[in-house]
Amino acid sequence: MDFIELKTGLSVEAEKIDAFRIEKKFSRYIYLIAGVHGDEVEGVYVLNRLFSWLRENEDIEIPLIVLPVLNVDGYRTSSRVNSNGVDLNRNLPSTSWNEVHEEKKYFPGKEALSEPESKYFVKILDKFEPGLIISLHSWKPILNYNGDCQELAGYIGEFNKYPVEGDIGYPTPGSLGDFAPEKYNCPVITYELPRISDDKSLKDIWEENTVALKKIFESEVLHGFLN
């Protein structure tokens, strides 16, 4: 696949936020994003491996936009939050957004869409209509779906054996899973990977997801999200 680099965004500390779009233009796009939380290196690693494979594959033509690392400052410092101490997955302007947060790591910002990283992401979403967003995180293996994508989550789960859940188990006001279905009628899969450990490396995590991730691009399961 051939990709072009979109105009980059800037983080709080004026670091570049890279984004890429398939060269050919489409009316709707599948989004792949990682590094929303800077300490979740597993998602960044897996997305980079997948992105490399997609670039080498000339037989696939899916309208894609890829953001390898949204929270570039947090990723550099291994911090969940950005340099303003804001959880970017609580900073989006959904109707659920509010200032209430039980822990510092969930600080949603002084107002919705207060952060330059969030503004950049929403600017891309507004310009290139999303049909589906797959957001790679790491916590424990789970495929959390918001909007009409349960079947796709189940398809992925057939290969990696991750549980499929419509409810992550706790409220996430201002999250991508709340925001995208509400504003764009776009479903979101929050693809939670396991954390690295003494008996599981980044390579191991990629390998246990390789078949699932490649299958969704080699089959036609994504086509229904582009109508």
Backbone torsions as a table, in degrees:
resi	resn	phi	psi	omega
1	MET	NA	142.2	178.2
2	ASP	-102.8	128.4	-178.8
3	PHE	-118.2	151.4	171.0
4	ILE	-117.0	151.7	179.2
5	GLU	-85.8	128.8	175.5
6	LEU	-76.8	165.8	174.6
7	LYS	-58.6	127.0	-174.1
8	THR	-74.1	155.0	171.7
9	GLY	-99.4	176.3	178.9
10	LEU	-126.9	140.7	178.7
11	SER	-81.6	-177.9	175.1
12	VAL	-54.0	-40.9	-178.2
13	GLU	-94.4	20.5	175.5
14	ALA	63.7	28.7	172.9
15	GLU	-86.8	147.2	-178.3
16	LYS	-68.2	136.0	170.2
17	ILE	-108.9	113.8	-176.6
18	ASP	-86.5	146.3	174.1
19	ALA	-146.7	146.2	-175.3
20	PHE	-133.3	143.3	177.2
21	ARG	-126.5	143.2	173.9
22	ILE	-56.2	143.9	-171.0
23	GLU	-60.4	-42.2	-179.8
24	LYS	-75.5	140.5	-178.3
25	LYS	-85.4	143.2	177.2
26	PHE	-134.1	169.7	179.5
27	SER	-83.1	-27.6	177.6
28	ARG	-138.9	157.5	-173.8
29	TYR	-134.6	150.4	167.3
30	ILE	-90.8	129.1	179.3
31	TYR	-103.5	137.6	170.2
32	LEU	-121.0	125.4	-176.3
33	ILE	-139.3	145.4	176.7
34	ALA	-145.0	173.5	176.2
35	GLY	67.9	24.9	172.8
36	VAL	-63.7	-38.7	170.9
37	HIS	-106.0	120.3	-170.2
38	GLY	-67.6	-17.6	179.9
39	ASP	-92.5	6.4	-179.3
40	GLU	-101.9	74.2	-174.2
41	VAL	-68.1	-23.8	-176.9
42	GLU	-61.1	-45.0	179.7
43	GLY	-65.0	-39.3	178.9
44	VAL	-63.8	-44.1	-179.7
45	TYR	-62.7	-47.4	-177.8
46	VAL	-64.6	-42.0	179.2
47	LEU	-65.2	-39.7	178.7
48	ASN	-63.9	-38.3	176.7
49	ARG	-66.2	-42.7	178.7
50	LEU	-65.1	-42.1	-179.2
51	PHE	-63.1	-40.8	177.3
52	SER	-61.7	-42.2	179.0
53	TRP	-64.8	-42.1	179.5
54	LEU	-62.6	-40.3	-179.4
55	ARG	-65.7	-28.1	-179.2
56	GLU	-86.5	-11.2	-173.5
57	ASN	-98.7	110.4	-177.5
58	GLU	-88.3	-5.4	-177.4
59	ASP	-91.8	-5.2	-177.7
60	ILE	-107.1	132.0	174.8
61	GLU	-134.8	82.9	177.6
62	ILE	-113.6	134.0	178.3
63	PRO	-67.9	107.5	-172.4
64	LEU	-122.5	144.2	165.4
65	ILE	-126.8	131.7	-174.7
66	VAL	-123.1	126.0	171.3
67	LEU	-117.2	98.7	-173.5
68	PRO	-64.3	-37.3	179.1
69	VAL	-147.7	111.8	177.9
70	LEU	-80.7	-46.8	-177.0
71	ASN	-91.9	74.8	-172.7
72	VAL	-67.7	-34.7	177.9
73	ASP	-67.6	-45.1	178.6
74	GLY	-64.2	-37.0	179.4
75	TYR	-65.6	-38.4	-179.9
76	ARG	-66.1	-31.5	-175.8
77	THR	-108.2	7.9	-178.4
78	SER	57.5	43.0	-178.6
79	SER	-113.8	135.4	176.2
80	ARG	-59.3	-44.5	-174.2
81	VAL	-91.4	168.8	178.0
82	ASN	-83.3	-172.1	-173.9
83	SER	-72.8	-9.9	171.7
84	ASN	-95.5	6.1	-179.7
85	GLY	76.7	21.0	-175.5
86	VAL	-102.5	134.2	172.4
87	ASP	-78.6	110.1	-175.7
88	LEU	-65.0	-21.5	177.5
89	ASN	-89.8	17.4	169.2
90	ARG	-130.0	6.9	-171.8
91	ASN	-105.7	2.0	-177.0
92	LEU	-83.8	149.0	-170.2
93	PRO	-83.5	57.0	172.3
94	SER	-81.0	163.4	177.9
95	THR	-66.4	-17.2	179.6
96	SER	-80.7	-12.3	-175.0
97	TRP	-58.4	136.6	171.4
98	ASN	-155.4	167.7	-175.0
99	GLU	-82.0	-9.0	-175.7
100	VAL	-70.4	130.0	176.1
101	HIS	-153.6	132.1	-175.2
102	GLU	-81.7	-25.9	-179.3
103	GLU	-129.0	150.0	-178.0
104	LYS	-56.7	-35.0	-176.2
105	LYS	-68.1	-13.4	179.0
106	TYR	-102.2	12.0	-177.7
107	PHE	-54.0	120.7	-173.3
108	PRO	-88.2	2.2	-174.9
109	GLY	95.7	166.5	-179.2
110	LYS	-72.7	-21.6	174.6
111	GLU	-156.9	162.3	178.3
112	ALA	-63.4	141.5	177.7
113	LEU	60.7	36.3	-179.8
114	SER	-80.4	-18.2	-169.2
115	GLU	-99.6	143.7	-179.1
116	PRO	-62.6	-32.4	178.6
117	GLU	-65.8	-42.6	178.6
118	SER	-66.2	-42.6	179.7
119	LYS	-61.5	-41.7	179.6
120	TYR	-63.8	-45.6	-179.9
121	PHE	-60.7	-46.1	-179.0
122	VAL	-66.9	-34.1	176.4
123	LYS	-60.8	-41.3	176.9
124	ILE	-66.4	-44.5	178.8
125	LEU	-59.0	-39.8	-179.9
126	ASP	-67.6	-34.8	-176.9
127	LYS	-81.7	-37.6	-177.6
128	PHE	-121.1	100.6	-170.8
129	GLU	-57.4	126.0	179.8
130	PRO	-83.8	136.7	173.0
131	GLY	-101.1	-25.2	178.5
132	LEU	-162.3	141.2	174.7
133	ILE	-122.3	128.8	172.1
134	ILE	-112.4	113.2	-176.2
135	SER	-109.7	116.3	-175.5
136	LEU	-89.3	121.7	178.5
137	HIS	-127.2	-178.2	172.0
138	SER	-144.2	132.7	-179.1
139	TRP	-158.7	-77.2	169.4
140	LYS	-146.0	154.6	-175.2
141	PRO	-59.0	116.9	177.4
142	ILE	-164.3	145.2	174.8
143	LEU	-113.4	99.2	-178.1
144	ASN	-94.7	126.3	-178.1
145	TYR	-116.2	141.9	173.0
146	ASN	-128.5	128.5	-174.6
147	GLY	87.9	-170.1	-171.3
148	ASP	-84.3	74.5	178.2
149	CYS	-145.5	22.0	179.9
150	GLN	-61.5	-38.9	-179.2
151	GLU	-62.8	-41.8	178.4
152	LEU	-65.2	-43.2	177.8
153	ALA	-58.9	-40.7	177.8
154	GLY	-65.2	-37.2	177.8
155	TYR	-62.7	-45.1	177.7
156	ILE	-61.9	-42.7	-178.1
157	GLY	-64.0	-23.2	176.9
158	GLU	-63.1	-28.4	-175.7
159	PHE	-95.5	-43.5	-177.4
160	ASN	-97.9	-5.3	176.6
161	LYS	64.7	22.6	175.4
162	TYR	-78.8	142.9	176.4
163	PRO	-67.0	148.7	-179.7
164	VAL	-108.0	125.3	-175.7
165	GLU	-136.7	134.8	174.7
166	GLY	-85.6	-10.4	179.3
167	ASP	-132.6	122.7	-177.1
168	ILE	-70.9	-16.4	176.3
169	GLY	109.6	-4.9	178.4
170	TYR	-158.8	155.8	-177.2
171	PRO	-68.9	145.2	179.8
172	THR	-133.2	64.6	-179.1
173	PRO	-61.3	138.4	-179.9
174	GLY	76.2	14.4	-179.2
175	SER	-86.8	165.0	176.6
176	LEU	-62.1	-36.8	179.6
177	GLY	-64.4	-27.3	174.2
178	ASP	-83.2	-42.7	-170.0
179	PHE	-72.7	-51.1	-172.1
180	ALA	-64.4	-44.9	176.9
181	PRO	-62.6	-33.8	-177.5
182	GLU	-72.3	-48.6	-175.3
183	LYS	-84.4	-40.2	-171.9
184	TYR	-110.7	1.4	-171.8
185	ASN	52.5	40.7	-174.4
186	CYS	-114.5	120.3	177.6
187	PRO	-70.2	156.3	-177.9
188	VAL	-132.2	131.8	167.3
189	ILE	-106.5	116.1	172.8
190	THR	-90.3	104.0	-169.6
191	TYR	-92.9	92.7	-176.7
192	GLU	-85.4	120.1	178.5
193	LEU	-96.1	159.5	173.2
194	PRO	-70.7	158.5	175.5
195	ARG	-82.0	152.6	173.1
196	ILE	-65.6	150.0	-177.8
197	SER	-151.8	-175.5	179.8
198	ASP	-61.5	-29.7	-178.0
199	ASP	-112.2	11.5	177.9
200	LYS	-143.9	116.8	-179.0
201	SER	-96.3	172.3	174.1
202	LEU	-59.0	-40.5	178.3
203	LYS	-62.1	-41.1	178.4
204	ASP	-60.9	-42.1	-179.4
205	ILE	-65.3	-41.8	175.9
206	TRP	-61.5	-45.4	-175.5
207	GLU	-66.2	-32.7	179.2
208	GLU	-76.5	-9.8	178.2
209	ASN	-115.1	-3.9	-175.3
210	THR	-58.0	-50.1	-176.9
211	VAL	-63.0	-47.2	-178.1
212	ALA	-58.9	-47.7	-176.1
213	LEU	-70.1	-39.2	178.3
214	LYS	-69.7	-36.6	-178.3
215	LYS	-61.3	-38.2	-176.7
216	ILE	-68.0	-22.7	176.8
217	PHE	-92.2	-26.3	179.9
218	GLU	-83.6	-21.2	178.6
219	SER	-96.4	-166.5	179.8
220	GLU	-110.7	17.4	-173.5
221	VAL	-67.3	-22.5	-179.6
222	LEU	-85.5	-14.8	-172.5
223	HIS	-62.6	-33.4	-178.3
224	GLY	-67.0	-15.4	-179.8
225	PHE	-89.3	0.8	-173.7
226	LEU	-109.1	3.5	-179.1
227	ASN	-81.8	NA	NA
